[in-house]
Amino acid sequence: MSVSKGSRTVARKLAVIGAGLMGSGIAQVSAQAGWDVVLRDVTDEALRRGTDGIRASFDRFVAKDRLTAEDAGAALARITPTTDLDAVADADIVVEAVFERLDVKHEIFRALDKLVKDEAVLASNTSAIPITKIAAVTGRPERVVGTHFFSPVPMMRLCELVRGHKTSDETLATAREFAESTGKTCVVVNRDVAGFVTTRLISALVVEAAKLYESGVASAEDIDLACKLGFGHAMGPLATADLTGVDVLLHATENIYTESQDEKFAPPELMRRMVDAGDIGRKSGQGFYKH
Ligand SMILES: NC(=O)c1ccc[n+]([C@@H]2O[C@H](COP(=O)([O-])OP(=O)(O)OC[C@H]3O[C@@H](n4cnc5c(N)ncnc54)[C@H](O)[C@@H]3O)[C@@H](O)[C@H]2O)c1
């Protein structure tokens, strides 16, 4: 449903594609901000995991008196989980948060372009793939934008808005309005480089930290401690890799490397072997640390 605000019609119906770590977080903060949210994933199991995570997160906010049980219940009721892609057809904004693979994202955006109304904004939560590449398979590249939220979404205050080569000012404004409605502060990436600003910075840091660790220069604990105590970072790069997922960061870094051909983004073999072995961080119980 859209609501009237003065002479403008303000978007109010959101669809989120992918109920994983990010998609469920985006659905949660949006529902809390009053959006009606359709949350779509490919299996009931993925949807159940996503909605269980949202419920558990709301419970923690309620336990800390940061949200009333009534508001949490109302927000949960605004989320409609579904495996049916057609259910997103009347959304004002669609945020895609599926795996960080261009082929998977292309499949989604092709389908969305056919399905969703012309004036809807199509956003991607990609951490590193150029928005222009994603937008290219649609007939509305001016309506495609990056809305890069951070994990854990309910806690992290940043949303990095990314302009594709053809993204319109209006689309960027709608994306900003949406992100700010969820309580986030936005930064704008004006030129669509792979990895944008934030993923380029964290990838460079994680790659160097993993190389130092791989070559035995220092332990994972000491590398992270150096960043925390030396630079005031809240979390070290290797702990960040475990939290984000070594697999997610490896994909992001590979994308940046492929695009930029800049050697500093060449991921060390250790990260590939960790992903081969399933040691992808907190999600699997083992990454640079045991969890
Ligand atoms: N993990 C992070 O910290 C983080 C931070 C910022 C951005 N991102 C980006 O957000 C996106 C999602 O990352 P994530 O960590 O939530 O991944 P995830 O693996 O936790 O979740 C991805 C979800 O997408 C679903 N999916 C796959 N194909 C689908 C389809 N065709 N339709 C609907 N759902 C589908 C999967 O079933 C899964 O539930 C990626 O582009 C990633 O780069 C991740």
The ligand as an SDF file (V2000), in Angstrom:
LIG
                    3D

 44 48  0  0  0  0  0  0  0  0999 V2000
   26.7580  -11.0980    4.7560 N   0  0  0  0  0  0  0  0  0  0  0  0
   27.0690   -9.8050    4.8600 C   0  0  0  0  0  0  0  0  0  0  0  0
   27.6410   -9.3540    5.8600 O   0  0  0  0  0  0  0  0  0  0  0  0
   26.7000   -8.8640    3.7530 C   0  0  0  0  0  0  0  0  0  0  0  0
   26.8180   -7.5000    3.9950 C   0  0  0  0  0  0  0  0  0  0  0  0
   26.4160   -6.6060    2.9970 C   0  0  0  0  0  0  0  0  0  0  0  0
   25.9550   -7.0820    1.7800 C   0  0  0  0  0  0  0  0  0  0  0  0
   25.8830   -8.4310    1.5620 N   0  0  0  0  0  0  0  0  0  0  0  0
   25.3520   -8.8810    0.2740 C   0  0  0  0  0  0  0  0  0  0  0  0
   23.9860   -9.2170    0.4790 O   0  0  0  0  0  0  0  0  0  0  0  0
   23.6250  -10.2980   -0.4010 C   0  0  0  0  0  0  0  0  0  0  0  0
   23.0720  -11.4580    0.4190 C   0  0  0  0  0  0  0  0  0  0  0  0
   24.0680  -11.8880    1.3210 O   0  0  0  0  0  0  0  0  0  0  0  0
   23.7060  -12.8000    2.5870 P   0  0  0  0  0  0  0  0  0  0  0  0
   24.8930  -12.7840    3.4600 O   0  0  0  0  0  0  0  0  0  0  0  0
   22.3780  -12.4200    3.1310 O   0  0  0  0  0  0  0  0  0  0  0  0
   23.5820  -14.2340    1.8880 O   0  0  0  0  0  0  0  0  0  0  0  0
   22.8850  -15.5700    2.4760 P   0  0  0  0  0  0  0  0  0  0  0  0
   23.6030  -16.7070    1.8570 O   0  0  0  0  0  0  0  0  0  0  0  0
   22.7580  -15.4960    3.9650 O   0  0  0  0  0  0  0  0  0  0  0  0
   21.4020  -15.4980    1.8760 O   0  0  0  0  0  0  0  0  0  0  0  0
   21.1170  -15.5610    0.5110 C   0  0  0  0  0  0  0  0  0  0  0  0
   19.6900  -16.0540    0.3810 C   0  0  0  0  0  0  0  0  0  0  0  0
   19.2540  -15.9030   -0.9830 O   0  0  0  0  0  0  0  0  0  0  0  0
   18.4170  -16.9890   -1.2700 C   0  0  0  0  0  0  0  0  0  0  0  0
   18.2390  -17.1310   -2.7240 N   0  0  0  0  0  0  0  0  0  0  0  0
   19.1030  -17.6420   -3.6330 C   0  0  0  0  0  0  0  0  0  0  0  0
   18.5540  -17.5800   -4.8800 N   0  0  0  0  0  0  0  0  0  0  0  0
   17.3320  -17.0050   -4.7270 C   0  0  0  0  0  0  0  0  0  0  0  0
   16.2730  -16.6760   -5.6100 C   0  0  0  0  0  0  0  0  0  0  0  0
   16.3780  -16.9270   -6.9210 N   0  0  0  0  0  0  0  0  0  0  0  0
   15.1590  -16.0910   -5.0990 N   0  0  0  0  0  0  0  0  0  0  0  0
   15.0550  -15.8340   -3.7780 C   0  0  0  0  0  0  0  0  0  0  0  0
   16.0230  -16.1370   -2.8980 N   0  0  0  0  0  0  0  0  0  0  0  0
   17.1420  -16.7160   -3.3580 C   0  0  0  0  0  0  0  0  0  0  0  0
   19.0730  -18.1750   -0.5940 C   0  0  0  0  0  0  0  0  0  0  0  0
   18.1810  -19.2590   -0.4300 O   0  0  0  0  0  0  0  0  0  0  0  0
   19.5020  -17.5400    0.7360 C   0  0  0  0  0  0  0  0  0  0  0  0
   18.4940  -17.6750    1.7240 O   0  0  0  0  0  0  0  0  0  0  0  0
   24.8720  -10.6280   -1.2100 C   0  0  0  0  0  0  0  0  0  0  0  0
   24.8420   -9.9110   -2.4170 O   0  0  0  0  0  0  0  0  0  0  0  0
   25.9970  -10.1160   -0.3160 C   0  0  0  0  0  0  0  0  0  0  0  0
   27.1460   -9.7880   -1.0390 O   0  0  0  0  0  0  0  0  0  0  0  0
   26.2340   -9.3280    2.5240 C   0  0  0  0  0  0  0  0  0  0  0  0
  1  2  1  0
  2  3  2  0
  2  4  1  0
  4  5  1  0
  4 44  2  0
  5  6  2  0
  6  7  1  0
  7  8  2  0
  8  9  1  0
  8 44  1  0
  9 10  1  0
  9 42  1  0
 10 11  1  0
 11 12  1  0
 11 40  1  0
 12 13  1  0
 13 14  1  0
 14 15  2  0
 14 16  1  0
 14 17  1  0
 17 18  1  0
 18 19  2  0
 18 20  1  0
 18 21  1  0
 21 22  1  0
 22 23  1  0
 23 24  1  0
 23 38  1  0
 24 25  1  0
 25 26  1  0
 25 36  1  0
 26 27  1  0
 26 35  1  0
 27 28  2  0
 28 29  1  0
 29 30  1  0
 29 35  2  0
 30 31  1  0
 30 32  2  0
 32 33  1  0
 33 34  2  0
 34 35  1  0
 36 37  1  0
 36 38  1  0
 38 39  1  0
 40 41  1  0
 40 42  1  0
 42 43  1  0
M  CHG  2   8   1  16  -1
M  END
$$$$
